[in-house]
Amino acid sequence: MGSGDNSTTDISERLHIGNVEESYRSTNDVNYIQQMLKHNDWCTGLEYMEETVSHLALQGWYDIDSTRAFDLPSVKGSP
């Protein structure tokens, strides 16, 4: 019959499985739990950084120095 509130956990469970598998494959099977946690922290940090840079670019804090630092296309399309 499904859940009463029309929600499902399929999407979040699939993302969790993908993240755990990717994290485990990045370990060398020694202290894998700590390595998996470190890998997850690293990936999450990169995602937050990308989101922050994108947000700042949309807000107008996008200058030539940030384009060089992050290897992004320039504001006016020039290299």
Phi, psi and omega in degrees: 000338180089180181277155183290333184258018178057035176244159181222154178255007183301316183293310181293325178293320179295319177296320179297315180298316179298317180293319180293317179297316179296317179296317181294321179296337181275358181265171175251021178068009175247123185052047187296331181295314178297320179294322178294318178295319179295318179298317179296317177299319181296313180296318179296318178298318178296319179296318178296320180296316179298317179296320180295315180296319178297318179296316179296323178296320179291333181274357178098003178270050187235101182239181184296327179293319179290328178293322178288318183294322183256006180054051180254159175294147183286167185297315184263010178085000178272153183292000000 
